[in-house]
Amino acid sequence: MLSNTFQTGQLHIHEGSVEYDYRDEEWEDLFEGKYHYDLDITPQNLSSGSEFQGPVWMNSQRSDQIPASSFNILNMYRSRSRRLDGQKMNFPTYEQECTISCSLSIEKIIELAAEKFIQTTSQNTIQLSDFSHPYPTSVISQESVISQESQEVQLIQNLLSSAEKVGDKQYDRAKKLLLECDKISSPRGSPVERLVFYFTEALYEKIDRETGKITPKGLGKKIDDPLEALKIPDKMLIAFHKELPLSQITKFSGIQAVVDNLSEARKVHFIDFDIRKGVQCIILMQALVDRYENPIEHLKITALGMKSKESIEETGRQLMNFANSLDLKLSFNVVMVEDILDLDKNLFELDNDEVVVVYACYTLTNMIGKPDYLNHVMRMIKSLNPLVMVVTEVEVNCNSPVFVERFVEALFFYGSWFECMAECMKNNEDERFFGEKTCFGSSIRNVIATEGEERKIRHVSIAVWRAFFMHFGLVEMELSMSSIYQAKLVLKNFSCGDYYTFDFDGKSLIVGWKGMPFSSVSVWKF
């Protein structure tokens, strides 16, 4: 069992074999959600020598046929979203009836705004039935909506209306609504005001891109590369790790899954696709040295990188010092490549008597837009013959080719994140503000405003990853109760821990905020 307290240097932290080559069109269909797929198909279902043809595709309504109308901008949300109740594991749950806080959640405010939006746009067109209406009318009649919340509901309603006009290419009308949003939204305001501020920026940029203009609020503003913006400074990274439970939940439960599969391994090769400060490696080292049976003889850590070699090497030196304090034999290697297609098995200095583990935390998603990269990486990982691969990914579908679908998914997802940041980092406003501006702001603009190769933020759900991994013969493994225990243990160290919710999707752990999925942790064997 992992310890939930450790320290390293000046940092003190308390926590608790079937291949399938995609056709480009089929790749896009899988990751953009144009099809529903049969998740019961696994490599084990195949008879010996048979050819794996991929998922059984069931053509649904093609995304490019969905009109950007007032009803379609919202009616997919309730049917596609998954709330986490945690009841399967007796985890703490967040009740919508305000058992923790009397104020409305951002998700509820968006739902109220959505209902007002639908009612307003449908008054002279069609009477919605209870069956087709995604937001029950009883919600909007709540007397608990106070003045500020009413203003925030109106703010979201204006944002939704503007997005609808953008989808219908009514750009002048969209700009008028955005000007109304500008009067209240602010990067320093309430969570709702901050959320609307960044989504308004994204809509301004999208209008500029589609009209070929450059305005001060759109393309005239400096636009950061969203993937580079996610590589936050070390100071912010440490603040996020210490104050946001999600970072520790995914690391501790993921590393526990690694340890569970290394019970008899004496020589371990841990390959990390994004090592950063190496917190996950520290957790792993502590767990291995605490093992009484089959004590570890040698741990080799290989960090993969394309930039910042000096930073990775500095992390390696800190990890070596920590290993020495534990009397653990450790070797640290760095594999640097300029192009991911240059990644090769021979770069990893594999030994015949070692067990290989692959740890991929929020890295595979960055390659969705480049299928040749992702396919190459998967084939390379398979050639390493790892005992197990642990994957942590963002749990949201914002990769649709249809603007309005991405907008709705992103609005609910980032809305919950802004609320989470406000609650968990209320005593560190500067880091919260900078994190929202750099990480969330650039990601929101990229998801909403860009298309094609320029759209680099392409998060998909575990269901999509599961279908993709099956093409490479991966088998999903169930997380042990020890991993679940680690997730629960972490929350005890945070005042905002009661807001976090957990559930399983298949055999993968889903971590969320007040029922809104944030991340998945999954374990795979080839």
N, C-alpha and C positions, 0 to 999 in steps of 0.2 A: 504494500500500500504506500502511496506517495505521501510525503510530508507536506503539510500546507504552510510551512514557514521556511524560508531560506534567505540567504544573503550572499552577495557576491561583490567584492571590492567595496566601492562606495554606494552601491545600490542595495537597498534593503527593501525587500518585498514580502508582504505577508499575505497568504492566501489559502488560503487553503489550495487452352492455347489455340484459340480461334482468332484469326486476324480478319479484318474486313476493311477494304479500301473504299472510302467514301467517294461517291460522285459528288461534285460540288453542289449540285441542286439538292441532293438528299441531305448533305451536311447542313445546308442552310435551313431546310425544312425542319430538321431535328432541333437545332438550337434556336430557331426563331419561333417554334411552336405552331407551325402551320398544320401539324398533324397530331392526332392523338395516337398513342402507341400502346401496344399490349405489353405491360410490364411483367407478365408471367413468363415471357420467353426468356430462357436462360441457355447458356452453352450446354448445360447438362441435358436439355431436352433434345439435343441433336444426336442422331444416330451416328455411329462410327463411320467416318469417311464422308459424311454428308457435308454439303456446302452451306455455310451460314449466310443467309441472304439479308440479315438485318431484321429490324422490328417489322411486325405486320402493320403496315400503314393503313389507316382508316381515314380516308379523305374527309375532312370536316370542311366547313365553309372556309374558303380561301381568304386569308387576311386581306389581300388586296381588293376583295370584293366588299369589305365592310365600309359603309359610308361613315364619314366623320359627322354624324348627327348628334343631336343633344341626348338621345337615348343611348346610343352605342358608346358614348364616351364613358359611361358609368356602369352599364348593365352587366358587364363582364366581371366586375370586381367581386361581388358576393359569391358568385358561382365558382370562382377560381381561387379565392383566398382561403387560407387554412388558419383557423385560430387554434392556438395550443391551449389545452386545458390541463395537461399534466396529470389527469386522473389515473392514467395507466400505471404511473409510477409513484403515486401519492406525493407528488411534488407540490410545493406551494403554488397556489393559483391566484390570479388577479381577477376579481369579480367586477363586472361592469357596473354593479350597483353601488360603486363608490365605497367599498369596504376599507380602502386605504386612504383615499383622498376624496373630498367632496366636489372638487372641480372636475369638469369634463375633460376626458382625454382628447388628444389631438385627433385620434381616429374617430371619436364620437363627433367632434366638431366638423370634421370632413363629411361624415355621414349626414349630419344635419344640413350642411351646405349643399350636399348632393341632392337631398330631397327637395330643398327649396329650388334648386337649379332645375330639377326635372319638372316640378310643379309649374314653375314660371314658363318654361319653354313648351309645356304641353297644354297650356290652358286653352289655346285656340286650335289645337290639332287633334289630340286623341286622349281619351280617358284611360289612364293606366289601370290595369286590374291588379289585385293584390298579388297575383301569381307573377306578373311581369315586373312589378315594382321591386327593385332591389333594396329599398329602404322603407320600412314600415311607417305608416303615417303617425303611429303612436309616438315615435321618436321625437318628431318635430313639435309635439304639443307639450313637451316637458316644461313645467313651470320653473325648473331649476336653472334654466339658461339665463344667467345674469347679464347685465349690460355689456361688460367687456366681452363675454363669450358671444353675445349676439353680434357685436361688432366684428368679432373674428369669424363667425359664421358667414357674415356678409362679405368679408374679405376673401374667404375661400370661394364663395359663390361667384364673385367677380373674376377670380382666377380661373375657375372652371369655365365660365362663359367666354373668357378670352381664349382659352385653349380650344374651345369649340369653334370659335371664329377663325382661329389660325388653321385648324383642321379643314375648315370650309374655304380657306384662302380669302377670307374677308379681313384683310390685314388692317385697314383703316379702323374698322369697328373694334378689332382686337386691341389696337393701340389705345383707343379711348378707354377701354376697360382697364388696361394696364396702368394708365395714368391714375385711375381711381385707386388701384392697388398701391401705387407709389405714395399716395397721401398718408398711408398708415403703415405699410411694411417697412422694416428696418433690420439691418444686420445686428443691431443691439437691442431689439425689442423683445417681446414675449416669444416663446417658441413658435407660435403660429405666425407672428409677424416676421420672424426670421425665415421660416419656411417659405412664406409667400415671396419674400424679397429675392431669394435665390431662384425660385421658379419663375418669377417675373423676369429676372435677368435672362434666363434660358429662353423664354418666349420672345423677348426682344431680339436675341441673337438669331433665333429660328426665322423670325420675320425678315431680318437683314439678309440671311442666307438665301431665302426664297425670293426676295425682291431685288437682290443684287445691290443693295444699298449698305452704307456704313454709317451707323448712327452712334452717338456717344454712349447710349445704354446697351447697344448690341455689339456688333463686331468692332466698334470703336474702343471697347474696353480690352485690356490685356487679357488674353486667354491662355491659361496654363495648360500644358499637356496633362490630362487627367491622371495618367498612370504615374507620371513623375510627381504630381501633387500628392498622391497617396503615399509616397516615400517620405514621411514626415520626419522632422528633426528628432534627434535622440531625446531631447528634453520633453517634447510632446509625446513621444512614444512611451517614455517612462510614466508620464502623467496619465496617459490613457490606460496603461497596464495597471496602475495602482488604483485608479478611480472608476474604471469601467469593468464590471464583473465579466463581461463577455470575453475579454482577452484571456483572463485566467481560466475561465470555464473551459474554453476550447483547448487551451494548452494542457491543462491538467488531465482532462478526460482523454485527449488525444494521446498524450505520452503514456497514460495508464494503459491504453489499448496496445501501445508498443510493448510495454513491459509484460503485459499478459501473454504476449506471443514469444517472449524470449526466456521462458522459464528454464530451458536447458542450454541456452547459448552462453558460451564463455568468451567468445570473440565476436564483437558486434561492430558492424559498419553502418553508421547512421548517416544517410544522405539527405541533406536539408536543402530544399529548393529556394528558401528565402530566410536566411539565418538571422538577419538584423542584429539585435543585441544578444541573441543566443539564450534567452530565458528558458525556452523549451529544452535546450541541451542541459542546462543546469538542473532542471527537474529530472531529466533522464539520468544524469550522473548520480544524483542523490538516491534515486530509486534503485539503481544497479548496485551501488555500494552497500545498501541496506539489505540486500538479498543474502539470506543465510545459506540456502542450498545452491549449489553450482555457482560459486562466487565468480564474478567477472574477472577475466584475465587481461583483456585489452579492449578498449573502446576507441574506434576510429570514427572521427567526424569529418565528413566532406561537405563543404559549403559551396553551392553553385552560385555563380554570379556573372553578370554581364557588364557591370559598372562598379565603381567604388571598391576596388580591390583593397586599398589601404584600410578602409573601414572594416571590411570582412577580416582582414589579418589582425586588426586590433581586437576584434571580438574573439578571434582565435587565441590571442595571448591571454586575454582575461579568462577564457575557459581553461587554458592550460594551468594558470595559477590556481583556479578553483579546483581542478582535478588533483593538483599537488597537495592541496589542503585536505583532500579526501583520501590521499594515498592511492589514487586511481591511475593506472597506466593509460594515458590518452595520447593519441596522435591526431593532429588537425591538418587537413589539406584543403586547398582552395582550387576549384576548377573554374577558370575564367574563359568565356567564349564571347566573341563579338557578335556572332549570329547563332541563334538557337539551333539552326540546322547543322552547325559544326559540332554539336554535342554528340559524343561517342563513348561507348562502353570503355574503351581503352584509356580514357582520361581519368578513370576513377580508381586505379591501382587496387584492383580487387585481389583478395587472397582466397585460396581454395577452402581454407578452414574457417572462414568467417561467415556470419549470418548478416545479410544485407536487409536494411530497413529503409524505406523511402518515406519522407515526411514532406508533404506539399500543402502549405498553408496559404490560402488566398493567392495562388500563383497560376493555376491552370486556367482560371477564368480570363486571364489577360491574353490568352492565345485563341479564344473562341473566334475572333475576327480573322485569324490566320490559320485555317484548317491544316495547312501543310506543316506548320509549326507544332500544333497540338498532336497530330498524328505521329510526327517524328519523335516527339518527346515520349509518347506512350510506347512506341516500338523500342525506344532506347531503354526505358524503364523495364520493359519486359525482358530485354536482353541481359539486364543485371541479375535476373532471377531472384528478386527480393522475396523474403519470407512474408512480408506484409507491407502494405502501403496505407498510410493514414492521410486522409484528405479533409481539409477544412475549407469550406467555401461559403460565400454569401448566398443566402436562401431567399431569392426573389426572382421573379420572371420579368426582366425589363429589357428583353432582347427582341421584342416583336418588331417586324418591319413597318408596322402601322403606328403612326405617331400617337394617336389618342390612347391606344392600349398601353404604350410605354408610359405615357403621361400619368394615367390613373394608377398603374402599378407603382411607379416611382413616388407619386404624391403620398400614398398611404405608407410606403416603406420608409421614405426619408422623414415623413411627418413623425412616425414613431421614434426614429433616431434622434430628431431634434428634441423631442420630449425626454428621451432617455438621457441625452447630454445635459439638459437643463437640470434634471433631478440628480444625476450622479456626479456632476461636476459643478454644482452650485457654489462650491467654495473655491473654485479655480476658474473664474470667468475669463481670464486672459487666454488660457490654453483652450478653453471651450470655444471662444470666439475664433481663434486662429485655426482650430481644427475644423470648425464648420465652414470657414471661409475657404481654406485650401483644399481639404478633402471632399467635403460634401458639395461645396459650391461648384467646383470644377467638374465633379462627377455628374451633378444634376444638369449642368449646361451641356455636357457631352451626350447624356442619355436623351435629353429633350430636343436639342437643337441640331444635332448632326445626323448624317446618314452615311451609308457605305463604309469605306475604309476609315473615314474620319471618326466614326463612332467606335471608340475603344472600350467603353464600359458596357459590357454585354453579359450581365449576370443572368444565370439560369438556375432553376431549382434542382434539388437532388434527384428528382424523377428524370430529368433530362440527362444528368450525369450518369445515372444508373443505366439508362438505355445506351449511352455512349460507351461506358466501360465494358458492357457486355460484348461489344464488338471485338474487344481485345482479350476475351476469355476471362475477365476478372469475375471473381465470386465475392459477393458482399458478405462480410462477417459481422456477427452480432457483437455489440459492445458488452463487456462484462458488467456485472453489478458493481465491481470496483470502479470502473469508469464513471458510472452513474453516481456513485457515492462521492467521487471527486467533484463532480458538478454541483452536488448539493452542498458539499463542505465549503466550497468557495463562497457561496452566497451568504454564509453566516458572518463573513467579515465585512459586509457592505450594508450600509443603512438602506440602500435602494434595492437590496437583494429580493425583497418580497414582490417586486414588480416583474421579476424574471420568470418565464414560464418554459416548460420543457415538454417534449413529446418525442415519439418515434415516428419516422416515416420509413416503412420497411424495417431495416435493422440499423438505420442511421439516427443519431441523436439530433434533434432540432431544438435550437435555443432561441427564445423570443422575448419580446418586451410586451407585457400586458396582452399576450396572445398573438402578437404580430411576429412571424418568423424573422429572425435575423441571420443565423448561421447554421450550417450543418456540419457534423463531425461523422465521418464514415471510415470504415476499415475494409480493405480489399486484399484478396489473395489471387495470384495468377494461377 
